Amino acid sequence: MACRKMDELFLVLQYIYKRLLFEKELKNDACEVARVLIPCVSMQNAHFAANVSCQAEETQMGSRGWQGSAHLNAGPSDSMNPDIGAYNSKLTNETSPRLCHNDFVLLQLTLVEMLSCKAQNPLVDVAVQQQYINILTILDDMGIVVKLLHLFSSTEKLLCHTAAKCVASLVLFHMRNNVLNSTWLKMCLKTLSEDAYGCRTAECLWSLTTVIKCAVKDHSLRQSGILQTFFAQLDPVLEGYYILALSCDSHDKLQANTSRTRTESTIISNLASFIDLLEVLVASRVYLQSDFLCQRLLHLHSDYALQLLTSSVHYVAKRKLVILLKKCLVWKAGEDLVNTPVPHLPDSHCLSNDTFVLAETVLHTATLDWLTRIPVSENVVQFGGSSVLAKDSAQVGPDMVFLRALSLTLLKAVEINAAHSATEMERKGNL
């Protein structure tokens, strides 16, 4: 019986997906749609395992519900697409794919993210767009963001990452209505300040990065001032997390403390996600022409980043970090993440001064035998793979991307330092 109900729930989710795909109005009441889309998550379990069987009961898909309605069993006369109606009719007479509980939650989260994107699309019909907005409003009242935040702790990586994507889309939906989702922001800030190496830290960092990145791309959000409010709340927490995340002592203690059940992959994931966040914050400084502390951290505290390059931290993190330092000095941070043409650099005394501080720190550190302590891998894993090339391969050799980034960082630091030197004597002395 439970399997039958889950088969029916799958058909309903299939129908919603087809309507959203073609930006058509859903025939059911907004409350009914929201009840189907809200993930049923057990919050008593330590890993917040998804429980869908209870939801299959609640949808009440009997003769008067979704399954018995003409629009779900529609034939070729279905107005949204002739082929879709026939496909749904075929699914009704056959057995739907056997999916586990987490698969259903993934479908629900994908549909909520899709609904959020369609609700913000100006090309969607006004009446259809309003129905989508109504469904999202009901989902908010049902506490969907809280449920999604609990999924950040799931041991299923695909589930927690999809939840992070869904949360980011809902936060952006709220921001376009000039509302900053306090539930999400408070949880992210609490995690960064109290559980910096926790299992949900990477998803918090990823959602922060995605929200900032998408907001920077949106001209209306850049002009609204809501990002400035957002950064003002990040400032008090992010500096402390920066020092903790990039401190060599913190990483040494973490690796030596065997009582903590933190895997190496979790540490790498957290650090890589934080480096991406730092890059977006540096990039946003140019786009927004603002100078919040969270945007200046890498410039003002670059010594932590430079020392981390000589530590025992995984090589992937070091590689990302040295590339980011190079981008900061050449003012190209965020060009890959934001994917929006960089505007003309503002005539900002604060930005120029911070860049000079970064250049000086790089040169000062380089005089302390720093370069000789930076390891360069000879077997670089490309494109996120898990294995390296064979030893006899012609392509095996030093990581040229790392070496080029490091060389350009030093050359640009010398150039900036020379440009700020007042006299020829000072220039020669610095060199």
N, C-alpha and C positions, 0 to 999 in steps of 0.2 A: 504493500500500500504506500509506504514511504517512497519507494522508487518511482511509483506512478506519479505521485505528487511532484517529485523532483523533475520528472519528465515534463510535466505540465508547466512547471516554473521555467524550465529551459525554453519551452515554446513561447512563453510570454516574453522572456528576455530577448528571444530571437525576433519577435514581432516589434518590440520597442527599438531594437537596433535598426531594423529595416526602415522604420518610420523616421528615426533620427538621421539615418544615412541620406535619405532623400528629402530631409527637412520638411516632413509632413506633420500635420497635427495629429496627436494621439487621440483616439476615439474615447478613451476612458477618462474618468474623473482624475484630476491632478492628485488628489489624496490617495487614490487607488494606485496610481503609477508610483508615487513616492513610497508606499508600503512595499511595493515589489523591489524597488531599487535600494532601499536602505539595507545595508549589510547587517545580518544578525550575528553579532559577535559576542562570544562568551568572555566577559571581563573578569571572571573568577579564576580562569586558567592563567598560569604564569606566562604563557606565550600567547594568550588571547586567541585560541583556536576558533576558527569560524564554524558556526553551526547553522546550517541551512534548512534542515528538516523542519525546524519550528516555523521557519518562514513559509515553507510550502503549505503548512497548515493555515497560516494567517492569511494567505492570499485568497483562500476560498474559491478556487478555480473550478467550480461546479458548472451546472447547466446554465446558471445565470451569470457566471463570472467571465473571465477572459476567454477560456477555451471554448465555451459555447457561443461566443459572439461571432457574428458574420465576418468581422474584420480580421479575426485570427485565422479562421478556416476559409479565407477568401479564395475564390477561384480566379480565372482569367479576367474577371470584370473589376478586380481590385484596381482602384484609380492610381495607386502610387507606382505600380509597375506590373505588367501582365505576368512576367516570369516569377516575380516574388510571390504573388498569390498562389500560383501553382506549386511553388516550392514549399510554402507553408502548409498547403493542403497535403502534400506528400509527407511532410514531417509528422502531421497529425496521425497518419495511418501507419507510420513506422515507429520504431523505437529510437528515441533520441540518444545521442552519445552518452555513454556512462561516464559521468563526471563526478569527481569527489567534491566535498564541501568547499575546499579552497578554490576550485575551478569556478564554482558558482559566484563566490565572492569576487574573484577576478573579473568575471563578466559584469557584475553589478558595478564595480568600481570603474571599469572601462566605459560603461554607459553613462555613469554620472559625470565623468570627465568629458565625454562627448556632448552630453547635455549642456554642460557649462560653457563649452566652446561655442556651440550653436546659439546659445542664449546671448552671447556677446557678438555674434556675427551680424553686422548691419545689413547684409544681403538677404537674410532670412525674412520671410513674410512677417509683418508686424504682429498679426494675430497668433501665428505659430510661436514667434519669439516670446510673446507675453505668456503663453501657456508654459513654455519651458522655464521662464522666470518664476512662475507660480509654483511649479514643481520644485525648483531649487529652494524657494522660500519655505515650502513645507518640509523639505529635507533638513533645512537649517533648524526649524522648530523641533524636529525629531532628534536633533543632536548628532547629525551625521559627522561633523568634524571631530567630535569627541571619540566616536567609534573608530574613525580613521586613524586618529593619533594613537589609539591603543594598538592598532595593527603595526605601528612602527617597531614594536618589540617582537614581532613574529619571527620565528626561526626560518620561515619560508621567505627567502630573499626576494623572490618575484612578487610575493604578496605585499611585503612591506614597501618595496619600491613602487609598486602600482598605487598603493595607498598614499605615498608621498606625492606622486604625480597628481592624483585626484585632489589631495589637499591643496596643492599649489594652484590648481585650476580654480578651486572654490575661493581661495584667498584673493586671487586676481579678479574674480567676478565681484567680490565685495569691494575691492579697491577701486574698481571702475564705477562703483556707486559711492565712492568717497568714504568707505568704511574699512578700517583696519581690523582684521579678525583677531581679537584679543586672546581668544582661547588658544589658537595656534601659536601666536607669538609668545605668550606666557609660558607655554610648555617648552618651546624651543629655548628660550632664555633660561628656564629652570634646568633643563637638561645640560646646557653648556656650562652652567655655573656649579651644578651639584653632581653631575655624572658625566664628566668630560670624556671618559673612555667607555661609556655605556653602549649597549647593543643598538639603541635607537639614535645615537648621536649622528651617525652618517646620514640617516634619513632627514633629521632636522636640518643639518647643514645643506643637504641637497635641496630641500624645499625652500630654504632661505635663498640659495643661489638662484634657483629657477624663478622665484618670485621677483627678485631684483633684476635678473636678466630680462625677463619678459616686460617688466615695468619700464626699464630703460628703453626698450624698443618702442614702447607706446608713447607717442607724442603727448597725448592728452594726460596720461599719468605723470609724465615728466613735468608738465605744467601745473598739475593740480596741487602740488605741495605735500601729497600724502607720503611720498618717499622720504621727504625731510623729517616728517613725524616718525616714520619707521626707523630711520637712522639714529634719531635722537634717543630712541629706546634701546637700540643696539649698543650704543657707546659704552654704557657702564659695565656691560657684561663681556663684550667681545675682546676688550683689551686683556682682561684676566685670562680668558680662554686662549688668546694668541700666545701669551707668555708660557702658559702651561703646555699647549700643543707643540710649540716649537722649541721648548727647552730640552737640551740634551740630558740634563739631570733627570727630568721627568720620564723620559723614554728609558734611561738606564734603570731607574727604580722600577718602572713598570715591567721591564723584561726580567729583572731579578726577582720580583715578587711573585713567586709561584702560587701563592694563595689566591691570586686573582685569576679567574677563568676567562681571560681575554685572549682570543686567538690572534695570531699575527695578521690574518686577513682583516680582522676587525680594526686593528690599529692602522693598517695601511689604508683601509677604506675611509676611516675617519680623517686621517691626515690628507689624503688626496682630495676628499670632498672639501676640506677647509682651505686648501690651496686654491681650488676653483672659486670658492667664495671670496677669498682675498683678491683674486684677479677681477672678478665682477665688481667688487667694491672700488678697486683702483680705477677701473674703466668708468664707473658711474660718476666719478669725480669730474671727469672731463665733460661728460654729457650733461650733468646737472649743474656744473660750475659751483660745487659746494665743497666744504672742507671739514666734514665731520671727522671725529677721531677714528671711527671705524674705517673710514676711507684712507686714513693716513698711516695706519698701523705698520704696514710693511716698510714705509719710508722712515718712520721714526724709530722703529725697533728692528731694523734690518740685521743687527748683530746676531739676533737669535736665529734668523734664517741662514745666515752665513756659517755660523758654527754648526748648524744641523747638517750641513753638507759634509762635514768631516766625521759625523757620528756613525753609529751602527744602524741607523734607520734604513729601511728597505730602499734599494736603489731607485725604484719607481718614483718614490716621493722626492728624492734628491733631484732627479731629472726634471720633474715638474717644477720644482722650486727654482732651479737655476734658470730655466726658460722664462719663468715669471719675472725674476730679477732683471733679466735682459730686457724684457718687454717694458718694465717700469722705466728703465733708463732711456729707452728709445721712444717712450710714450706710445706704445702699441698694445698695451694691456687690454684684454677683452676683445680683440679683433676676431678671434676664433669663436668665442663664447657668445658675444652679443650679436655678431653677424650684421651689424649696422654700420654704415660709413662713419668713421670718426670725424666729428665736427672740427672746425678750425680750433686749434688749441687756444684757450683763453689766456689773456695777459694777466695771469694770476701770480702775484708775488709769492703767495703761500705755496703753490704747487712748484714753482721754480726753486724756492728755497728748500722744500722737502726733497726734491730731486738732487739738489746739491748735497744735502745731508746724506742721502743714500750713497751718492758717488764717493763722498769722503770716507764713509764707513767701509765701503768696499776696498778702497785703496789702503786705508789704515790696516784692515784685517789682512790684506795681501802681504804686508810687510812683516807679518808675524808668523812666517813659515806656514801660512794657511794653505797655499796652493799645493804644496807637496803632500798634504794630508787628505786631499780630496780623491777618493777612489773613482776610477773610470772603468766601467765594465768593458770586457772584450767580447762578451756574448750577449748582445742586447736582444731581448724578446720584443718583436715588433707587433703592433696592432693588438696589444693585449693578449697575446698568445701565452701558452704555458710551457713551451719548449723552445730551445735555441737551435741555431743552425749547426750542422755537423762540423766537427773540428777541422776537417779538410776542405771546407767550403771556402771559395775565394772571397766571400763577403764577410768572413769572420775577421774582426779587428776592433780597434778602439771605437767607442761610441762617438762618432763624429758630430752628431747632433748636440750631445752634451758638451764636447770640446769647443764647438763653434759658439754655442751660447755662452760658455764661460769666457772665451776669448773676447767676444763682443762686449760682454759685461765689463771686463777690465778696460778695454779700449775706450768704451763710451764713458766710463768713470773718469779716465784720464782727460778726455776731451772736455767734459763738464767742469772738472776741477780746474783745468787750464783756462777755460772761459771765465771762471769766477775769480781767477787770480788777478790782483790789482796791478802787479808790475811784472816785467820780464824776469826779474830775479826770483820772484815767487814761483813763476811757472817752471823755471829751471830747477828750483829747489824741490817742488812737488814731484817733478819727473825723476 
